[in-house]
Amino acid sequence: MNINRTVGRWCAAAALPVALLATTVANNGSAAAASSAPKEAAFVLDAATGTFTTGKAALSSSAPHTVKTYTGQATDSQILAAGSQHVIADVTLAHSPDQAERAAWAASPTFVDLSWPDLGAKTYTVIRDGKVIARTSGHSLRDTAITPGSEPSYQISGAAKGLGHTWGLNVTVPAGDTPTALAQTARKVEAKARKYTKTVVTWRSFIRQRWVTVPSYISKVAGCKYGSAYKYKGDGRGFSKAVSGTSFRAGVRGIVYWTKSSYDLFPETGWTKVYNKKGKLIDKRKASTKKIDFRTKTRFDGKTRAVHGQIEATDPFCPKSGIRRAGIGVYYDARLARNGDFYVSGKARPAPDHEMYLFGYTSGNKHSAKTVYQHKMSTKKFSGLECLFARACEPSTISNNGGY
């Protein structure tokens, strides 16, 4: 199935102010111990030009310069030098035409230098393999708590000008810093990326509870067919990385292929079932999928692709327009890289629960999976189910994490 249709972005002006995609792992760990605290980077990407410059902690007075460039079918890498120090750098995302998307890493056997655009955030949170290692006001840092030959995954997120921004970088730490070892690492980075044939971007919005009722103070003004005298059947589950088989209210799967220019869109909505207080099924309907969309925004090049996804799914028993409109509202923009790196930003109403995953397929059903976003709806008054209704909640800004 290949659908290429153009749908306008979800309009926040006519609906609830929304929250940006959210990080979950940032709450799972604390900053690394002082003994392994990140330091200042020497190999720093200039996002304006997409090239490396010298940080304040440079190893010599000379700026980093390119020793060798590897332009592959799936990635772009460089061997850089500053003084006597040589590193391997992945510059695939750094070659993005959009400055906000440009991020890169440079690594030796003893450190990883990370760089991302400075978009004006007061603080950027840096996560390695699910653990927060730093919070910084800068736009680069050096991580020395690494192992030669390892493949750590980093996420950097920050909020600026009412938006959240997240970059995901997957690093291959070289075993040595000789020309031979760095060249081998460049070939390894390319070979690993070329194994991926497609990336599946999955967004699902679901109701965690088994049963929910519309609060009476909302029921009186919402204009829905079934109010507080009835109950809705929820999805009764938590977050799930399952590729399929999970229950949800509305979702979209978009597939980007790395060996051909086409892409696929699979919009879906689940059954909305209404019961009376005695547990008898009264009615059921599915929301329309007409305003659920996924599309690519850039031409195929086998390395990166910009994509856009959105969901507008109205409760099928509630008004479909106006201030009383009730439903799910989501949109996101992303730059996906074949090697699993990415940049994502977007907005979503803070209800119900949301989850976003990237599935990177190498062959058949064999795939890797990583959480990009998980948001749990609040159960507090005026910040839970009410947020499905237009103008019911104040906006909040949060960020996401991920990578293959």
N, C-alpha and C positions, 0 to 999 in steps of 0.2 A: 504494500500500500504506500503510495507516494502522493502526498497532498501538498501542494504549494499554493497557499492562499494567504492573502494579506488582510490582517485584522488590526485595527488601531489599538494602541496601548490602552490598558484599563485607565479610565479617566478618574483621577482622584478628586477632581473638583466636584463631581456629582455623587461622590460616595465618601466613605469613611477615610480620613487620613490614615496612612498605613505604615507598618513597620518594615524595616529592611530585613533581609535574610539574616538568620541568627546563628551564632556560634553555640555549640554545645560543649565541645571539649574544653573550652576556656574555663569552664566551671569545674573540670575534673582534676586539674592539677594546679600546683602553685609554682612560683618562680623557682628556678634551679638554685642549688646551694651556691654560696658565694665562691667556693673553690672552683666551680665550673661555670661561673656567670659569663655570659657573652661579653665580648670585648668590641672595640671599635674596628670596623672593617678597613682593610687597605685597598681591596679591589671593589670599587663602588661603581655601579651602573649610573650613568647620567641618563635619566628617563627622557629628557628633552631630545637627546641625539641617539639614544639606544646604544651608546658606547661606554666603555669603562674609563673612569678617571681615578685620580689618586685621593684616598681619604687622608685624614690628618695623621693617622698612624701608619703611613706608608713606610715600607721597609728601606727605601732610599729616597733621594731627592728626585729621582726620575719617575715620571708617570708610567702607569702600566701601559704596555704596548703589545700589540698582537704579534705573536711569533708564527702562528700557523692557524689557518681557518679550515674547518671541515664543514662543507655544505652537503648534507645528506638528503635523502628522500623524505625522511621523517623528522629530522632535527638539525639544528645549527649549533656547532660547538667551536670554541676557540682555545688555543693554548696562549696564555698571557704571561708576561714577565714584568716584574718590577724589581730592579736591582738583581739580586741572585735568586730571588724567589720565582718559581714557575708554578702555574696552576692550570687546571682545566675548567672552562666555563661553558655553561649551556646558555645560549642566547636566543633560543627559539621564541620565547615570549617577548624578548627585548626587541624583536623585529616586527612587533605588532604595529599597524598604522595608527592605533589609538594610544596616545601617551599614557593614559590611565591604566592600560593593561600591561605595560612593560615592567617586567621583573626578571631577575636573573640570579644565578648562583655561580660562585667560583670556589674551587676546592683544591686543597693539597691533602696529603695524608694526615695532617695535624689540625686543619681548620676548614670551616665552611664560611665563606662570606656571602651574605644575603643582601640583595638590594631590591627596592621597590619604589614607586613614585611617591613623592611627598605631596599628598593631596590636601594638606592642611589639617590633618587630625591632630588633636592634642596628644593622643597616645596611640601607639600601634602595639597590638598584642602578637607575640611570636610564639608559635606552638611547634614543638618537634615531637612527632610520633604520639600525639594525643596529650602531651604535657606542656604547660606553659613554661617557657624558659626565659622570657623577658617581656617587659613592657617599656617601650621607649618612645621618646618624642622625635627621634631621628628617622631616617628612611634607609638605614643599613645597619648591620651588626655582624660580628664575627662569633661563631660558635666553635669552641675548642673541645667540647665534650663529645667527640666523635671517634669512630674507629676506622682505621684504614680498610678499604674494601667494603664498607657498609653502604646501605642505601636508605638513609633517613628521609622522612617526608616532613616538610615544613608548611605551615600556614601562617600568613600574616594578615591581620585584619585591623581596620580602623574606621572611625566614623568622622565624616567631615561634611559640613554644609548640609546637614540633614540627611545624608546618605551614608550607607555602610559600604566598605570595599574589602574584598578578600582575594588574596593571591595564594595559590597552592603550587609549591615547588617540590619536585622529587629529585633528590641529589644522589649521584653516584660518587662516592669518595674514592679517589685513586689509591692504589696500594703503594705507590711511590711517586716521586716528583721528577723522575728522569724523563727525557723526551720519549723514550720507548714506553714507559709506564703511562704517561699522559695520553699518548697516541692510542694505546690499548683501551684506555678508559673512554676516549671519544668514540671508538668503534663499538664499545660495549653499550654506550648510551644510544647510539643509532640502531644497533641490532635489537635492543630491547623495545624501542619505540616501534620499529617496523613490524614487530609481532602483532601489534594491535590492528585489527581490521575495521573495528567500529567502536563508537562510544554511544551508550544509551543513557540519555538524561531523563531521569524519572522524578516527577513531582507528584505527591499524593497528599490530599487534605482529608482528614478523617476525624471522627468523634471518638475519643478514647473511652468514654463511659458506655456501659451497656444500654442505659436508658437516659434520656434527657427530657426535661419539660421546659416549656417556654415560661419564664417568670411572668407573673401576673402584671407587673408594672410595664413589661414589654408587650405582653399580649394585648393590652388595652389600646395601644397605639400602633401596633405593627400592621394590622389589617390582614393578618394571615387567616386562612380558612380554619385552621385548628389551633386553639389557644391553650391556656393553662389547664383546661379540663381534659387534655389529652397528653400522651407522652410519645416521644419519637424513639425509635430503635437506633441505638448508636452502633459503632463498629466493634466496641468491646475489645480493644487491643492497644498495645503500646507501639513504640517504634519498631520497624522491621526492615531489614535489608533484603528481604526476599524479592526476587525479580518479579514474581507474579503470585497470585493466589491470596493476596491480602485484601481485606475489605476497606473501602474508603468512600467518601462522598463525591469527590471530584479529583481528577488527575489527568496528567498528560505525560506521554512517553515520546521523546524525540530521539531519532537515531541518526547520527552523523557517521557516514562511511569514510574510511581513510584511503580506499582504493578506487573510489568512483565519486562522481559529483552529486549524485542524488541523495536525498534524505527522506526519512519517513516520519509521519505524524500519526499518533494514536491517541485521540481524545476519548476520555471515558468519564461517566458518572455512575454512581451506584443507586440502588433503590432507596428512596425515602419512604419509610413505612411508619404509619400513624396507628396507634392503638388507644383504646379507651383505658380508663384506670383499672378495669377488670382484666386487662390483658388480651382483649379481642382485637384482631386486626380490622381497622376501619377503612383504610385507604392506602394506596401506594402509587408513587409516580417516580419517574426519573427526570432529573433536570436536563435541560437542553445542552448539547455540546457545541452549539453553533459559535460560541465565543470562547472556545478553548483552542489554542493555537500554538504551534511550534514551527519555526522556520529558520533557515540559515540566512545570514545577512552579508556574507562575503563569498567570493568564488572559491572553488576547490583548489587546493595546492598540495594536499597530502600531509601537511604539517600542523596547521591551525585552522580553526573556523570560528567565526563569530555567529552566535545564535541568539534567538529571542523566543521566550515562552510566555504564555499568559493563560489565565483561567478567569472567566467570569461565569459563575454557575449560581443561578438564583434558586432559592428554595422553591420547588415547584408548587407549593401551597401558599406562597406569599406574593405580594406585588412585585412585578418585574421591572418597575422603574419608579423614579421619584424618591423622595426622602425616606419613604418607608420600605424601600427595596431591601431585601434580606438575601444574603448569599456570600459566597466565597469570592474573594478578589485577590489575584496574584499576578505579578509580572516579574520577569527577570531577564537580564542581558548577560551574556557570558562569552568569553573567548576560551575555547577548548583547544588543547594541544594533544597531538597524537601520543605523546609520551606521558600523558596524565596530568600535566601542569594545567592550570586554569586561572582565570580571573572571573569573578561573579559579583554582580550587584543586582538589586531588585527590591520590590515591595510586596507586602502581603498583609491582609487584614489579620489582626492577632487572634482570630478565631476561625475555624476550630484548630486542632493540632495540624502541623505541617511537617513534611519530611521531603528531602531532596537528596538523591544519590546519583553518582556516576558509576556506570558499569562498563569496564573496558574489556572487550572481547578479543581473544587471540585466535580461537578456532572453535567451531561448533558452539557448545554451551559453556566452554571454559572461559571464565571471566574473573576479573578482580573487581572488588566493590569498595567504595569509600563513601562515608557520610559527608555530604556538603552542608546540609542544614537540617536541624531538628528543632521544632518549636512546640512547647507544651502550653496549651491554652490555660489561662488563669482561671481559678474557680472563685475568685473574689467578685463581689458585686460591682457592676459597671466596668468589668475588665474581662469577662468571660464570654458567654454566648451572646451578650448584648452587642459584642463587637461584630457580629454578623450583620447588624443593622446599620444603615447609613448614618454617619455622623455620631455614632454612639461612643466612640473611644478616642482618646487623644493619641497622637502619633508617638511612636517610640523608634529609636534607631539602634539596631543591633547588627552584628556581622556574622559571617559563616566560616567554615573550615573545610578542608578536604584535599583531594588528590587521589589517585589510584592507590 
